[in-house]
Amino acid sequence: EIVPGASRRINPRTLLALCLLVLPITTIVLFPNFDVAYFVRRGVPCLRFGLLCAAISAGLGFWLIRTGFASSPVRLGALFGAFAGLVGVGALALHCPILNAAHILVWHCGAMLIGGLAGGVLGAFATRKLS
């Protein structure tokens, strides 16, 4: 999505769909516990920490993508935001002691989903501002 860049090996929509589907499916298979006791009270701190890690990752990664021209800022933002959210999911995988599929699907993967949505919105805002 950035010019100059390398040729694409995977379609960006396919890559984004894989990011948003493979992790939840793997979580359901690996963690069969779906207990929802204290679901929100224990989940909000995880979401906050995941989004903090995603924001730091996005801020650092911005230095990499700012050197090129974004041919599609909305797609670039969504893909980059989902990847930054995936960094937040990885940090939560190392930090969070709750091994509950429902918790991981909503609060951990939520960081990736929110990151992708925020990146797409920022890309749309950049497109509007440039035109």
C-alpha positions as CSV (number, residue, x, y, z in Angstrom):
1,E,0.0,0.0,0.0
2,I,3.0,2.3,0.1
3,V,4.9,3.6,-3.0
4,P,7.7,2.8,-3.4
5,G,7.2,-0.7,-2.2
6,A,7.6,-4.4,-3.1
7,S,5.1,-6.4,-5.0
8,R,2.3,-7.9,-3.0
9,R,2.4,-11.6,-2.3
10,I,-0.9,-11.7,-0.4
11,N,-4.0,-9.5,-1.1
12,P,-4.3,-7.0,1.8
13,R,-8.0,-7.9,2.3
14,T,-7.0,-11.6,2.6
15,L,-4.3,-10.7,5.1
16,L,-6.6,-8.6,7.2
17,A,-9.3,-11.3,7.1
18,L,-6.6,-13.9,8.2
19,C,-5.5,-11.7,11.1
20,L,-9.1,-11.2,12.3
21,L,-10.1,-14.9,11.9
22,V,-7.2,-17.2,12.6
23,L,-6.5,-15.8,16.1
24,P,-10.1,-16.3,17.4
25,I,-10.4,-19.7,15.8
26,T,-7.1,-20.8,17.4
27,T,-8.2,-19.4,20.8
28,I,-11.5,-21.4,20.7
29,V,-9.6,-24.6,19.9
30,L,-6.9,-24.1,22.5
31,F,-8.9,-22.7,25.4
32,P,-12.2,-24.6,26.0
33,N,-13.1,-22.7,29.1
34,F,-15.9,-20.1,28.4
35,D,-16.6,-18.9,32.0
36,V,-17.8,-15.3,32.2
37,A,-17.5,-14.6,36.0
38,Y,-16.3,-11.0,36.6
39,F,-16.1,-10.7,32.8
40,V,-16.0,-6.9,32.4
41,R,-14.2,-6.1,35.6
42,R,-11.3,-8.4,34.7
43,G,-11.4,-7.6,31.0
44,V,-11.2,-3.8,30.9
45,P,-7.7,-3.6,32.3
46,C,-6.6,-6.1,29.6
47,L,-8.1,-4.1,26.8
48,R,-6.6,-0.9,28.2
49,F,-3.1,-2.6,28.4
50,G,-3.5,-4.1,24.9
51,L,-4.5,-0.7,23.4
52,L,-1.6,1.0,25.1
53,C,0.9,-1.5,23.6
54,A,-0.9,-1.2,20.2
55,A,-0.6,2.6,20.4
56,I,3.1,2.4,21.2
57,S,3.6,0.0,18.3
58,A,1.7,2.2,15.9
59,G,3.6,5.3,17.0
60,L,6.9,3.6,16.4
61,G,5.8,2.0,13.2
62,F,4.6,5.3,11.9
63,W,8.2,6.3,11.4
64,L,8.5,3.4,8.9
65,I,5.4,4.1,6.8
66,R,5.7,7.9,6.7
67,T,8.6,7.8,4.2
68,G,6.4,6.5,1.4
69,F,3.3,7.6,-0.4
70,A,0.1,5.7,0.7
71,S,-1.7,4.6,-2.5
72,S,-4.8,3.7,-0.4
73,P,-4.6,5.4,3.1
74,V,-7.8,3.7,4.4
75,R,-6.5,0.2,3.6
76,L,-3.0,1.0,4.8
77,G,-4.4,2.4,8.0
78,A,-6.7,-0.6,8.7
79,L,-3.9,-3.1,8.0
80,F,-1.3,-1.2,10.0
81,G,-3.8,-0.7,12.9
82,A,-4.7,-4.4,12.9
83,F,-1.0,-5.3,13.0
84,A,-0.4,-2.8,15.9
85,G,-3.3,-4.4,17.7
86,L,-1.8,-7.8,17.1
87,V,1.3,-6.5,18.9
88,G,-1.0,-5.7,21.8
89,V,-2.5,-9.2,21.7
90,G,1.0,-10.6,21.8
91,A,1.9,-8.5,24.9
92,L,-1.3,-9.6,26.6
93,A,-0.5,-13.2,25.8
94,L,2.7,-12.8,27.8
95,H,1.2,-10.7,30.6
96,C,-2.4,-11.8,31.2
97,P,-2.9,-14.8,33.6
98,I,-6.6,-15.4,32.5
99,L,-6.8,-18.5,30.2
100,N,-10.4,-18.2,29.3
101,A,-11.6,-18.3,25.7
102,A,-14.3,-15.7,26.1
103,H,-11.9,-13.3,27.8
104,I,-9.3,-13.7,25.1
105,L,-11.8,-13.4,22.3
106,V,-13.4,-10.2,23.5
107,W,-10.7,-8.3,25.4
108,H,-7.5,-9.4,23.8
109,C,-8.7,-9.7,20.2
110,G,-10.7,-6.5,20.8
111,A,-7.4,-4.6,20.9
112,M,-6.7,-5.9,17.3
113,L,-10.2,-5.0,16.1
114,I,-10.1,-1.5,17.7
115,G,-6.6,-1.0,16.2
116,G,-7.8,-1.9,12.7
117,L,-10.9,0.3,13.0
118,A,-8.9,3.2,14.4
119,G,-6.3,2.8,11.6
120,G,-9.0,2.8,8.9
121,V,-10.6,5.9,10.4
122,L,-7.3,7.7,10.6
123,G,-6.6,6.7,7.0
124,A,-10.0,8.1,5.9
125,F,-9.3,11.3,7.8
126,A,-5.9,11.6,6.1
127,T,-7.6,11.0,2.7
128,R,-10.1,13.8,3.4
129,K,-7.4,16.1,4.7
130,L,-5.2,15.6,1.6
131,S,-8.0,16.2,-0.9
